[in-house]
Amino acid sequence: MKKEKQKAHEVYEIIARENLKNRRNQTSNIDKSEIQNMEVHHHPKEGKKRFKEYFLEFIMIFLAVTLGFIAENIRENISDHQKETELIQSLVKDLEDDGATIKAQLKVSKERLLYSDSLIELVHQGNVPDKTAEFYYYGRMTARWTSFSNNSRSIDEMKNGGLFRVIRNNNVAASIMAYYAFIPQIKNLEDRQIIVDNEYRKIAVQVFDPYIFNHMLNTADTIDRITGNPLLLKNDKETLNNLAGWAHYTIANRSAINEAKEQLFAKGEELIALIKKEYRLKDE
C-alpha cells in the first residue's frame, strides 16, 4: 500500500512538470509573435519615389514662389502709380503757388526800384532840402523788400521719402530737378541783397530822423507818406552821395533778383504745361 502511494505521487509530479513546461512554451511563442507583429506595424516597407514625383513637387514650389513674386510686383506697381499721380497733382499746386508769389513780388519790387531811382535823382539834382518829405519816403522804401519762399511741400516729400523713383516720365523728372536747382540762385542774390541793405542803412540812420520814420510806419506794416518839409539829421553832399551810391547797389542787385524770379516763373509755367500734357491733367 505504501509503495502504491509513492508511485502515484511520482506520476503526479511528472504530469505537473509537463504542464508547466507546456505553459512556458506557449507564453514564449505568444511574446515572439506579438513582437514580430509590432515590428511589422511600426516599420512598414516604403517604395522609392520616382524622379517624376520629385520634379512635380519642384515645379509646384517654383510656381508658388513665382506667382507670389509677380503678385507682389503688381501690388507695388499699382501703389507706385497711385503715389506718382498724387505727387504730380500736388507738385502742380506747389508750382502754381510759386508762380503767384513771384508775380506779386515782382510787381512790388519794380515799384520800389522806382523809389530808389527817385532818391538818386533828388541827390543828383541837389534839391533834397526842398523836398525832404519825398526824400524821407524814398529813403524808407529803398530798404524794404520781401525774400522769395517757394512752396516745397511736394519736393520735400519726394526727397525725404525716397519717392523720386515713382516719377516714371524722364522728361518730367529732369524738368522738376532743373526747376528746383535754379532756386538757390535766387537765394544767393538775396543773401547779397542783405549785405547791400545793411550798408545802406548804416548811412540812412545818419541822414533820416528815426522819430519821423517811426511815424511813417502804420499798423498794416506799410509806409505812409508824410507832409511838410521835415528836417534831415545830415544833408551834406558827401553823406547824401554815399546814401545814393548804396541806393544804386540796391537797384542793381534787386534787378538781378527780379530777372532770376522771372526765369524761375517761366520754368514753372513750362513745367506745369509739360506735366499736364504727359499726365493728361485737366485745367481746373
Backbone as CSV, one residue per row, in Angstrom:
resi,resn,N_x,N_y,N_z,CA_x,CA_y,CA_z,C_x,C_y,C_z
1,MET,0.834,-1.204,0.000,0.000,0.000,0.000,0.856,1.237,0.000
2,LYS,1.888,1.287,0.732,2.808,2.393,0.812,3.507,2.568,-0.501
3,LYS,3.897,1.532,-1.168,4.594,1.616,-2.447,3.656,2.182,-3.512
4,GLU,2.393,1.828,-3.452,1.445,2.327,-4.452,1.257,3.827,-4.326
5,LYS,1.197,4.362,-3.087,1.068,5.806,-2.860,2.274,6.570,-3.376
6,GLN,3.459,6.011,-3.108,4.704,6.667,-3.555,4.754,6.706,-5.059
7,LYS,4.334,5.670,-5.719,4.362,5.615,-7.165,3.354,6.599,-7.768
8,ALA,2.192,6.703,-7.151,1.174,7.652,-7.620,1.675,9.096,-7.490
9,HIS,2.408,9.392,-6.417,2.953,10.747,-6.200,3.963,11.094,-7.256
10,GLU,4.788,10.136,-7.623,5.804,10.361,-8.656,5.144,10.654,-9.985
11,VAL,4.098,9.912,-10.303,3.378,10.144,-11.568,2.775,11.558,-11.589
12,TYR,2.239,11.968,-10.456,1.619,13.315,-10.360,2.650,14.399,-10.597
13,GLU,3.853,14.276,-10.026,4.918,15.282,-10.198,5.356,15.363,-11.648
14,ILE,5.413,14.172,-12.304,5.806,14.162,-13.726,4.790,14.915,-14.556
15,ILE,3.502,14.669,-14.302,2.436,15.346,-15.044,2.470,16.854,-14.805
16,ALA,2.730,17.291,-13.563,2.774,18.722,-13.201,3.910,19.412,-13.905
17,ARG,5.070,18.738,-13.955,6.228,19.358,-14.629,5.956,19.513,-16.112
18,GLU,5.302,18.546,-16.734,4.988,18.620,-18.160,4.034,19.778,-18.452
19,ASN,3.030,19.911,-17.575,2.061,21.026,-17.754,2.742,22.391,-17.650
20,LEU,3.639,22.544,-16.693,4.372,23.819,-16.506,5.234,24.127,-17.705
21,LYS,5.890,23.109,-18.243,6.753,23.290,-19.408,5.934,23.716,-20.615
22,ASN,4.766,23.081,-20.773,3.906,23.443,-21.908,3.429,24.900,-21.809
23,ARG,3.045,25.302,-20.569,2.581,26.703,-20.407,3.683,27.699,-20.726
24,ARG,4.937,27.411,-20.319,6.056,28.327,-20.608,6.314,28.437,-22.111
25,ASN,6.233,27.317,-22.808,6.435,27.341,-24.264,5.380,28.171,-24.959
26,GLN,4.125,28.063,-24.498,3.037,28.834,-25.086,3.233,30.335,-24.881
27,THR,3.648,30.713,-23.654,3.889,32.136,-23.343,5.003,32.699,-24.183
28,SER,6.054,31.943,-24.362,7.207,32.372,-25.165,6.813,32.563,-26.622
29,ASN,5.996,31.623,-27.128,5.558,31.735,-28.519,4.676,32.951,-28.740
30,ILE,3.797,33.259,-27.781,2.905,34.440,-27.887,3.709,35.726,-27.883
31,ASP,4.721,35.797,-26.967,5.544,37.012,-26.878,6.288,37.264,-28.178
32,LYS,6.853,36.227,-28.759,7.594,36.387,-30.011,6.677,36.826,-31.133
33,SER,5.472,36.283,-31.184,4.521,36.634,-32.226,4.119,38.098,-32.133
34,GLU,3.872,38.551,-30.864,3.473,39.950,-30.672,4.593,40.894,-31.053
35,ILE,5.804,40.544,-30.698,6.953,41.396,-31.023,7.116,41.516,-32.529
36,GLN,6.965,40.347,-33.223,7.085,40.377,-34.675,5.999,41.241,-35.306
37,ASN,4.765,41.110,-34.723,3.665,41.924,-35.243,3.919,43.417,-35.032
38,MET,4.458,43.766,-33.851,4.759,45.168,-33.557,5.826,45.690,-34.504
39,GLU,6.832,44.921,-34.758,7.892,45.355,-35.662,7.350,45.577,-37.061
40,VAL,6.471,44.664,-37.494,5.887,44.815,-38.822,5.011,46.065,-38.881
41,HIS,4.300,46.424,-37.787,3.391,47.561,-37.751,4.137,48.884,-37.780
42,HIS,5.239,48.968,-37.025,5.955,50.235,-36.891,6.997,50.441,-37.967
43,HIS,7.288,49.507,-38.727,8.308,49.657,-39.763,7.787,49.129,-41.088
44,PRO,6.782,49.867,-41.647,6.243,49.392,-42.928,7.254,49.624,-44.038
45,LYS,7.164,48.821,-45.003,8.074,48.954,-46.127,7.543,50.015,-47.085
46,GLU,8.438,50.965,-47.506,8.070,52.043,-48.419,8.832,51.885,-49.715
47,GLY,8.104,52.188,-50.800,8.766,52.138,-52.087,9.494,53.438,-52.384
48,LYS,10.503,53.453,-53.180,11.264,54.642,-53.525,10.451,55.517,-54.483
49,LYS,10.556,56.899,-54.241,9.883,57.830,-55.133,10.606,57.880,-56.465
50,ARG,9.816,58.059,-57.511,10.410,58.170,-58.825,10.814,59.626,-59.102
51,PHE,11.681,59.875,-60.082,12.183,61.208,-60.434,11.030,62.129,-60.828
52,LYS,10.031,61.583,-61.501,8.898,62.379,-61.941,8.171,63.028,-60.763
53,GLU,8.035,62.264,-59.652,7.347,62.812,-58.486,8.135,63.959,-57.873
54,TYR,9.468,63.821,-57.783,10.303,64.904,-57.261,10.216,66.133,-58.164
55,PHE,10.211,65.910,-59.449,10.172,67.010,-60.403,8.853,67.781,-60.292
56,LEU,7.747,67.051,-60.143,6.447,67.710,-59.993,6.384,68.539,-58.715
57,GLU,6.952,68.012,-57.630,6.985,68.775,-56.379,7.791,70.062,-56.551
58,PHE,8.916,69.974,-57.252,9.756,71.156,-57.503,8.992,72.198,-58.320
59,ILE,8.280,71.725,-59.371,7.520,72.637,-60.224,6.448,73.358,-59.416
60,MET,5.773,72.668,-58.549,4.708,73.270,-57.738,5.265,74.332,-56.804
61,ILE,6.387,74.040,-56.152,7.010,75.026,-55.252,7.483,76.239,-56.030
62,PHE,8.110,75.986,-57.200,8.620,77.077,-58.033,7.491,77.997,-58.496
63,LEU,6.383,77.385,-58.929,5.253,78.180,-59.388,4.642,79.001,-58.258
64,ALA,4.571,78.432,-57.060,4.014,79.151,-55.920,4.857,80.386,-55.583
65,VAL,6.174,80.216,-55.568,7.079,81.335,-55.265,7.008,82.397,-56.359
66,THR,7.017,81.955,-57.619,6.988,82.894,-58.750,5.698,83.700,-58.776
67,LEU,4.568,83.039,-58.575,3.289,83.742,-58.576,3.197,84.736,-57.421
68,GLY,3.757,84.360,-56.284,3.783,85.285,-55.154,4.611,86.519,-55.468
69,PHE,5.763,86.294,-56.126,6.637,87.410,-56.502,5.949,88.329,-57.506
70,ILE,5.268,87.735,-58.501,4.556,88.524,-59.509,3.428,89.328,-58.870
71,ALA,2.695,88.703,-57.967,1.594,89.397,-57.295,2.102,90.585,-56.488
72,GLU,3.245,90.404,-55.827,3.827,91.492,-55.029,4.278,92.636,-55.926
73,ASN,4.866,92.308,-57.084,5.289,93.347,-58.035,4.097,94.122,-58.576
74,ILE,3.030,93.417,-58.870,1.819,94.082,-59.373,1.275,95.034,-58.316
75,ARG,1.251,94.565,-57.070,0.747,95.409,-55.982,1.610,96.660,-55.823
76,GLU,2.946,96.502,-55.887,3.843,97.640,-55.748,3.696,98.614,-56.909
77,ASN,3.521,98.068,-58.119,3.362,98.938,-59.289,2.078,99.763,-59.196
78,ILE,1.017,99.144,-58.737,-0.248,99.865,-58.567,-0.086,100.958,-57.519
79,SER,0.571,100.619,-56.409,0.792,101.589,-55.332,1.672,102.743,-55.807
80,ASP,2.751,102.428,-56.554,3.647,103.468,-57.071,2.921,104.377,-58.054
81,HIS,2.078,103.796,-58.891,1.345,104.595,-59.870,0.393,105.566,-59.172
82,GLN,-0.287,105.089,-58.142,-1.186,105.953,-57.389,-0.409,107.071,-56.691
83,LYS,0.738,106.721,-56.120,1.558,107.724,-55.439,2.110,108.734,-56.427
84,GLU,2.494,108.274,-57.602,3.002,109.177,-58.639,1.937,110.203,-59.021
85,THR,0.718,109.739,-59.213,-0.372,110.646,-59.577,-0.616,111.684,-58.489
86,GLU,-0.606,111.245,-57.237,-0.821,112.164,-56.122,0.293,113.213,-56.043
87,LEU,1.539,112.761,-56.205,2.673,113.686,-56.131,2.651,114.698,-57.268
88,ILE,2.335,114.239,-58.464,2.301,115.126,-59.623,1.229,116.201,-59.447
89,GLN,0.070,115.807,-58.990,-1.004,116.774,-58.771,-0.626,117.773,-57.681
90,SER,-0.005,117.279,-56.626,0.438,118.161,-55.543,1.539,119.098,-56.015
91,LEU,2.431,118.586,-56.861,3.535,119.396,-57.376,3.010,120.537,-58.246
92,VAL,2.025,120.264,-59.067,1.424,121.313,-59.900,0.869,122.428,-59.022
93,LYS,0.220,122.048,-57.918,-0.312,123.057,-56.987,0.825,123.882,-56.385
94,ASP,1.930,123.251,-56.034,3.081,123.982,-55.494,3.644,124.957,-56.522
95,LEU,3.756,124.515,-57.768,4.288,125.378,-58.826,3.366,126.570,-59.081
96,GLU,2.083,126.335,-59.025,1.126,127.435,-59.200,1.227,128.428,-58.053
97,ASP,1.435,127.925,-56.828,1.635,128.817,-55.675,2.904,129.649,-55.848
98,ASP,3.974,129.003,-56.307,5.230,129.722,-56.549,5.028,130.821,-57.586
99,GLY,4.305,130.492,-58.648,4.067,131.470,-59.708,3.306,132.686,-59.202
100,ALA,2.286,132.441,-58.372,1.505,133.552,-57.819,2.364,134.423,-56.904
101,THR,3.222,133.790,-56.112,4.113,134.535,-55.218,5.089,135.386,-56.009
102,ILE,5.677,134.819,-57.044,6.646,135.550,-57.866,5.994,136.757,-58.538
103,LYS,4.807,136.582,-59.096,4.129,137.692,-59.761,3.854,138.837,-58.799
104,ALA,3.402,138.510,-57.594,3.110,139.547,-56.599,4.392,140.264,-56.162
105,GLN,5.469,139.496,-55.947,6.723,140.105,-55.501,7.352,140.953,-56.601
106,LEU,7.269,140.519,-57.840,7.830,141.299,-58.943,7.127,142.650,-59.079
107,LYS,5.828,142.657,-58.917,5.072,143.899,-59.020,5.527,144.905,-57.966
108,VAL,5.628,144.451,-56.712,6.038,145.337,-55.622,7.489,145.769,-55.783
109,SER,8.348,144.821,-56.147,9.771,145.123,-56.267,10.045,146.172,-57.340
110,LYS,9.374,146.064,-58.480,9.597,147.024,-59.565,9.122,148.423,-59.174
111,GLU,8.064,148.499,-58.376,7.609,149.800,-57.879,8.644,150.419,-56.950
112,ARG,9.224,149.594,-56.084,10.198,150.113,-55.126,11.522,150.475,-55.777
113,LEU,11.839,149.835,-56.896,13.035,150.233,-57.633,12.900,151.665,-58.144
114,LEU,11.679,152.061,-58.484,11.431,153.431,-58.934,11.667,154.425,-57.797
115,TYR,11.328,154.020,-56.567,11.569,154.894,-55.421,13.065,155.104,-55.198
116,SER,13.819,154.037,-55.317,15.271,154.141,-55.148,15.874,155.017,-56.245
117,ASP,15.357,154.857,-57.452,15.837,155.675,-58.565,15.506,157.153,-58.326
118,SER,14.333,157.416,-57.764,13.939,158.800,-57.474,14.827,159.412,-56.393
119,LEU,15.213,158.605,-55.398,16.123,159.100,-54.354,17.445,159.552,-54.970
120,ILE,17.970,158.749,-55.867,19.245,159.081,-56.518,19.102,160.371,-57.327
121,GLU,17.963,160.536,-58.015,17.743,161.724,-58.824,17.672,162.987,-57.960
122,LEU,17.020,162.903,-56.797,16.940,164.071,-55.907,18.327,164.489,-55.430
123,VAL,19.163,163.515,-55.095,20.533,163.824,-54.661,21.314,164.444,-55.817
124,HIS,21.142,163.881,-56.985,21.871,164.381,-58.153,21.465,165.822,-58.502
125,GLN,20.178,166.144,-58.369,19.691,167.488,-58.693,20.072,168.510,-57.630
126,GLY,20.389,168.056,-56.431,20.819,168.955,-55.359,19.689,169.694,-54.683
127,ASN,18.459,169.255,-54.834,17.325,169.944,-54.209,16.674,169.117,-53.105
128,VAL,17.466,168.258,-52.446,16.942,167.443,-51.346,16.352,168.306,-50.229
129,PRO,17.042,169.370,-49.791,16.488,170.173,-48.686,15.103,170.742,-48.975
130,ASP,14.753,170.911,-50.237,13.446,171.471,-50.581,12.365,170.411,-50.718
131,LYS,12.745,169.150,-50.775,11.782,168.053,-50.965,12.047,166.919,-49.972
132,THR,12.197,167.281,-48.708,12.551,166.261,-47.707,11.419,165.270,-47.447
133,ALA,10.150,165.683,-47.628,9.036,164.740,-47.414,9.135,163.588,-48.406
134,GLU,9.409,163.915,-49.669,9.584,162.877,-50.683,10.849,162.062,-50.405
135,PHE,11.902,162.783,-49.985,13.180,162.104,-49.724,13.042,161.097,-48.581
136,TYR,12.278,161.452,-47.558,12.029,160.519,-46.448,11.309,159.262,-46.961
137,TYR,10.315,159.476,-47.812,9.548,158.323,-48.314,10.418,157.424,-49.185
138,TYR,11.175,158.024,-50.101,12.044,157.236,-50.968,13.129,156.516,-50.146
139,GLY,13.651,157.241,-49.155,14.706,156.636,-48.322,14.209,155.449,-47.511
140,ARG,12.956,155.540,-47.046,12.389,154.443,-46.247,12.017,153.250,-47.120
141,MET,11.524,153.492,-48.315,11.096,152.410,-49.193,12.272,151.671,-49.826
142,THR,13.418,152.314,-49.926,14.575,151.694,-50.583,15.020,150.420,-49.877
143,ALA,14.902,150.379,-48.569,15.409,149.225,-47.810,14.344,148.161,-47.549
144,ARG,13.188,148.301,-48.172,12.106,147.338,-47.936,11.974,146.380,-49.116
145,TRP,11.989,145.087,-48.820,11.782,144.072,-49.847,11.413,142.760,-49.150
146,THR,10.927,141.812,-49.908,10.496,140.516,-49.360,11.237,139.400,-50.061
147,SER,11.798,138.519,-49.276,12.535,137.382,-49.853,11.554,136.360,-50.418
148,PHE,12.041,135.569,-51.355,11.209,134.551,-52.001,11.254,133.252,-51.202
149,SER,10.080,132.720,-50.923,9.973,131.431,-50.230,9.057,130.540,-51.055
150,ASN,9.645,129.529,-51.673,8.850,128.654,-52.540,8.094,127.609,-51.723
151,ASN,7.049,127.073,-52.317,6.278,126.001,-51.690,6.993,124.676,-51.993
152,SER,7.644,124.119,-50.994,8.469,122.919,-51.202,7.846,121.660,-50.617
153,ARG,6.549,121.695,-50.369,5.875,120.558,-49.725,6.090,119.251,-50.485
154,SER,5.786,119.264,-51.784,5.849,118.032,-52.570,7.279,117.571,-52.813
155,ILE,8.162,118.497,-53.164,9.553,118.107,-53.433,10.230,117.608,-52.160
156,ASP,9.874,118.170,-51.014,10.431,117.681,-49.748,9.958,116.264,-49.460
157,GLU,8.684,115.997,-49.738,8.151,114.647,-49.534,8.856,113.650,-50.447
158,MET,9.134,114.066,-51.670,9.805,113.189,-52.621,11.239,112.894,-52.190
159,LYS,11.925,113.906,-51.684,13.316,113.726,-51.256,13.396,112.907,-49.966
160,ASN,12.623,113.312,-48.975,12.714,112.658,-47.668,12.165,111.229,-47.684
161,GLY,11.184,110.974,-48.534,10.585,109.641,-48.582,11.148,108.748,-49.673
162,GLY,12.172,109.243,-50.383,12.745,108.446,-51.467,11.742,108.146,-52.564
163,LEU,10.858,109.098,-52.829,9.760,108.861,-53.770,10.030,109.412,-55.165
164,PHE,11.220,109.943,-55.389,11.518,110.454,-56.723,11.497,109.322,-57.755
165,ARG,11.727,108.097,-57.292,11.761,106.936,-58.189,10.401,106.664,-58.829
166,VAL,9.301,107.124,-58.201,7.974,106.820,-58.751,7.642,107.705,-59.946
167,ILE,8.435,108.764,-60.188,8.215,109.607,-61.361,8.816,108.894,-62.564
168,ARG,7.984,108.235,-63.354,8.466,107.374,-64.438,8.778,108.136,-65.714
169,ASN,8.223,109.338,-65.864,8.471,110.127,-67.070,9.802,110.866,-66.912
170,ASN,10.789,110.506,-67.714,12.130,111.075,-67.571,12.174,112.570,-67.864
171,ASN,11.402,113.020,-68.852,11.385,114.448,-69.178,10.833,115.275,-68.024
172,VAL,9.775,114.771,-67.411,9.177,115.471,-66.268,10.147,115.480,-65.090
173,ALA,10.767,114.336,-64.838,11.712,114.244,-63.717,12.875,115.214,-63.903
174,ALA,13.411,115.293,-65.122,14.527,116.195,-65.399,14.106,117.655,-65.240
175,SER,12.913,117.994,-65.674,12.415,119.372,-65.570,12.167,119.757,-64.114
176,ILE,11.694,118.812,-63.327,11.494,119.078,-61.898,12.827,119.398,-61.232
177,MET,13.828,118.590,-61.519,15.156,118.808,-60.939,15.733,120.149,-61.384
178,ALA,15.544,120.521,-62.660,16.065,121.792,-63.166,15.385,122.975,-62.492
179,TYR,14.088,122.859,-62.248,13.339,123.944,-61.606,13.864,124.209,-60.191
180,TYR,13.959,123.142,-59.405,14.363,123.324,-58.007,15.866,123.578,-57.852
181,ALA,16.649,123.201,-58.864,18.080,123.507,-58.827,18.337,124.986,-59.085
182,PHE,17.371,125.680,-59.699,17.538,127.107,-60.012,17.253,127.999,-58.810
183,ILE,16.444,127.544,-57.890,16.023,128.374,-56.744,17.193,128.871,-55.900
184,PRO,18.228,128.068,-55.627,19.363,128.579,-54.845,20.032,129.814,-55.448
185,GLN,19.930,130.001,-56.761,20.490,131.205,-57.372,19.792,132.453,-56.838
186,ILE,18.482,132.362,-56.673,17.726,133.480,-56.105,18.137,133.697,-54.653
187,LYS,18.295,132.610,-53.911,18.690,132.716,-52.504,20.056,133.391,-52.379
188,ASN,20.981,133.070,-53.261,22.320,133.685,-53.216,22.244,135.185,-53.471
189,LEU,21.428,135.584,-54.438,21.255,137.011,-54.718,20.597,137.722,-53.542
190,GLU,19.664,137.074,-52.898,19.003,137.679,-51.738,19.965,137.827,-50.562
191,ASP,20.865,136.867,-50.396,21.894,136.995,-49.352,22.781,138.208,-49.621
192,ARG,23.105,138.413,-50.879,23.915,139.583,-51.232,23.128,140.873,-51.018
193,GLN,21.813,140.796,-51.242,20.969,141.982,-51.032,20.953,142.388,-49.558
194,ILE,20.996,141.434,-48.683,21.026,141.734,-47.244,22.283,142.530,-46.899
195,ILE,23.391,142.157,-47.483,24.651,142.869,-47.238,24.559,144.303,-47.749
196,VAL,24.024,144.469,-48.960,23.882,145.809,-49.548,22.953,146.673,-48.703
197,ASP,21.837,146.097,-48.267,20.875,146.853,-47.453,21.487,147.285,-46.126
198,ASN,22.272,146.434,-45.537,22.913,146.794,-44.266,23.847,147.993,-44.434
199,GLU,24.576,148.019,-45.533,25.454,149.160,-45.797,24.636,150.430,-46.040
200,TYR,23.545,150.286,-46.737,22.657,151.427,-46.975,22.105,151.963,-45.654
201,ARG,21.685,151.086,-44.784,21.083,151.500,-43.515,22.091,152.207,-42.603
202,LYS,23.357,151.814,-42.703,24.381,152.474,-41.880,24.450,153.976,-42.176
203,ILE,24.223,154.325,-43.417,24.238,155.742,-43.789,22.859,156.364,-43.575
204,ALA,21.800,155.593,-43.797,20.442,156.124,-43.644,20.183,156.607,-42.218
205,VAL,20.709,155.933,-41.223,20.477,156.345,-39.834,21.189,157.658,-39.510
206,GLN,22.150,158.028,-40.339,22.825,159.312,-40.155,22.056,160.454,-40.817
207,VAL,21.223,160.107,-41.794,20.520,161.123,-42.580,19.097,161.348,-42.087
208,PHE,18.366,160.283,-41.811,16.933,160.387,-41.515,16.669,160.343,-40.007
209,ASP,15.672,161.118,-39.610,15.249,161.173,-38.211,14.441,159.906,-37.899
210,PRO,14.871,159.061,-36.962,14.138,157.824,-36.669,12.733,158.077,-36.129
211,TYR,12.529,159.220,-35.493,11.197,159.557,-34.974,10.203,159.689,-36.125
212,ILE,10.622,160.337,-37.199,9.748,160.507,-38.365,9.535,159.166,-39.064
213,PHE,10.607,158.394,-39.208,10.472,157.045,-39.791,9.444,156.218,-39.017
214,ASN,9.482,156.326,-37.710,8.593,155.534,-36.875,7.135,155.922,-37.096
215,HIS,6.889,157.193,-37.323,5.513,157.652,-37.544,5.036,157.332,-38.959
216,MET,5.958,157.061,-39.850,5.566,156.688,-41.216,5.101,155.240,-41.304
217,LEU,5.502,154.422,-40.349,5.132,153.002,-40.343,3.769,152.827,-39.695
218,ASN,2.801,152.280,-40.438,1.453,152.125,-39.890,1.224,150.714,-39.363
219,THR,0.033,150.465,-38.844,-0.270,149.168,-38.215,-0.314,148.023,-39.214
220,ALA,-0.487,148.324,-40.496,-0.531,147.285,-41.533,0.865,146.960,-42.058
221,ASP,1.907,147.489,-41.399,3.301,147.284,-41.787,3.582,147.819,-43.187
222,THR,2.934,148.903,-43.531,3.221,149.603,-44.773,3.703,151.009,-44.433
223,ILE,4.232,151.697,-45.415,4.821,153.010,-45.186,3.897,154.098,-45.730
224,ASP,3.602,155.101,-44.869,2.773,156.232,-45.280,3.669,157.414,-45.666
225,ARG,3.204,158.163,-46.611,3.906,159.393,-46.961,3.638,160.454,-45.885
226,ILE,4.528,161.404,-45.759,4.360,162.499,-44.807,4.230,163.811,-45.576
227,THR,3.727,164.786,-44.876,3.561,166.115,-45.488,4.578,167.081,-44.892
228,GLY,4.625,168.267,-45.446,5.538,169.285,-44.937,6.935,169.101,-45.504
229,ASN,7.894,169.609,-44.732,9.283,169.555,-45.158,10.158,169.263,-43.930
230,PRO,10.034,168.012,-43.368,10.764,167.690,-42.129,12.279,167.755,-42.329
231,LEU,12.960,168.079,-41.239,14.412,168.228,-41.288,15.106,166.863,-41.371
232,LEU,16.286,166.886,-41.967,17.162,165.716,-42.011,18.224,165.862,-40.935
233,LEU,18.741,164.765,-40.434,19.817,164.817,-39.449,21.104,165.326,-40.088
234,LYS,21.365,164.893,-41.314,22.532,165.344,-42.075,22.124,165.496,-43.533
235,ASN,22.583,166.554,-44.163,22.258,166.757,-45.577,23.447,167.284,-46.377
236,ASP,24.658,167.025,-45.852,25.836,167.451,-46.592,25.995,166.588,-47.835
237,LYS,26.682,167.091,-48.832,26.798,166.449,-50.129,27.468,165.079,-50.047
238,GLU,28.527,164.960,-49.249,29.247,163.686,-49.165,28.357,162.571,-48.601
239,THR,27.653,162.881,-47.516,26.791,161.870,-46.895,25.663,161.463,-47.829
240,LEU,25.048,162.474,-48.481,23.940,162.159,-49.386,24.424,161.362,-50.598
241,ASN,25.628,161.663,-51.080,26.172,160.897,-52.208,26.454,159.441,-51.810
242,ASN,26.925,159.245,-50.584,27.138,157.872,-50.099,25.811,157.113,-50.018
243,LEU,24.798,157.811,-49.540,23.466,157.190,-49.457,22.974,156.814,-50.854
244,ALA,23.133,157.737,-51.798,22.692,157.480,-53.172,23.500,156.342,-53.803
245,GLY,24.781,156.266,-53.463,25.620,155.202,-54.008,25.129,153.818,-53.602
246,TRP,24.805,153.645,-52.321,24.298,152.345,-51.869,22.875,152.095,-52.358
247,ALA,22.106,153.181,-52.601,20.784,153.010,-53.214,20.936,152.444,-54.617
248,HIS,21.973,152.881,-55.321,22.241,152.337,-56.659,22.537,150.837,-56.595
249,TYR,23.337,150.407,-55.598,23.661,148.982,-55.493,22.418,148.148,-55.167
250,THR,21.492,148.751,-54.427,20.238,148.015,-54.171,19.455,147.837,-55.464
251,ILE,19.465,148.863,-56.319,18.767,148.756,-57.609,19.391,147.653,-58.456
252,ALA,20.721,147.637,-58.514,21.419,146.659,-59.357,21.153,145.232,-58.886
253,ASN,21.243,145.025,-57.587,21.076,143.654,-57.087,19.619,143.201,-57.137
254,ARG,18.694,144.122,-56.852,17.282,143.745,-56.910,16.836,143.501,-58.346
255,SER,17.432,144.203,-59.282,17.130,143.944,-60.688,17.568,142.535,-61.063
256,ALA,18.714,142.114,-60.523,19.190,140.750,-60.783,18.255,139.723,-60.143
257,ILE,17.755,140.050,-58.946,16.803,139.149,-58.274,15.521,139.038,-59.088
258,ASN,15.036,140.183,-59.584,13.808,140.178,-60.382,13.976,139.354,-61.653
259,GLU,15.127,139.498,-62.290,15.377,138.726,-63.508,15.408,137.229,-63.211
260,ALA,16.028,136.852,-62.092,16.078,135.436,-61.715,14.678,134.904,-61.405
261,LYS,13.866,135.717,-60.754,12.497,135.304,-60.451,11.683,135.128,-61.735
262,GLU,11.898,136.016,-62.710,11.198,135.888,-63.987,11.593,134.601,-64.700
263,GLN,12.868,134.248,-64.616,13.324,132.987,-65.222,12.694,131.788,-64.523
264,LEU,12.632,131.851,-63.183,12.022,130.750,-62.434,10.534,130.644,-62.751
265,PHE,9.884,131.795,-62.888,8.459,131.791,-63.240,8.246,131.104,-64.587
266,ALA,9.110,131.419,-65.565,8.998,130.795,-66.891,9.225,129.293,-66.810
267,LYS,10.213,128.882,-66.029,10.474,127.448,-65.851,9.268,126.750,-65.223
268,GLY,8.649,127.412,-64.269,7.482,126.835,-63.608,6.309,126.672,-64.564
269,GLU,6.073,127.683,-65.405,4.986,127.608,-66.380,5.234,126.486,-67.388
270,GLU,6.478,126.364,-67.836,6.815,125.297,-68.783,6.649,123.920,-68.149
271,LEU,7.047,123.808,-66.889,6.932,122.519,-66.199,5.476,122.135,-65.987
272,ILE,4.647,123.108,-65.627,3.218,122.828,-65.443,2.601,122.343,-66.756
273,ALA,2.954,123.023,-67.848,2.411,122.629,-69.156,2.873,121.220,-69.539
274,LEU,4.132,120.910,-69.268,4.665,119.581,-69.587,3.967,118.500,-68.767
275,ILE,3.778,118.748,-67.493,3.130,117.765,-66.614,1.688,117.518,-67.063
276,LYS,0.976,118.587,-67.352,-0.425,118.428,-67.767,-0.534,117.671,-69.093
277,LYS,0.456,117.875,-69.966,0.446,117.164,-71.244,0.770,115.686,-71.060
278,GLU,1.842,115.383,-70.308,2.293,114.000,-70.147,1.332,113.170,-69.304
279,TYR,0.722,113.811,-68.318,-0.172,113.067,-67.415,-1.646,113.327,-67.701
280,ARG,-1.897,114.085,-68.780,-3.260,114.335,-69.215,-4.126,114.912,-68.095
281,LEU,-3.569,115.915,-67.445,-4.318,116.585,-66.380,-5.129,117.721,-66.981
282,LYS,-6.322,117.889,-66.480,-7.208,118.955,-66.960,-6.989,120.215,-66.156
283,ASP,-7.156,121.353,-66.815,-7.089,122.642,-66.114,-8.291,122.783,-65.213
284,GLU,-8.008,123.260,-63.992,-9.103,123.439,-63.047,-9.768,124.804,-63.250
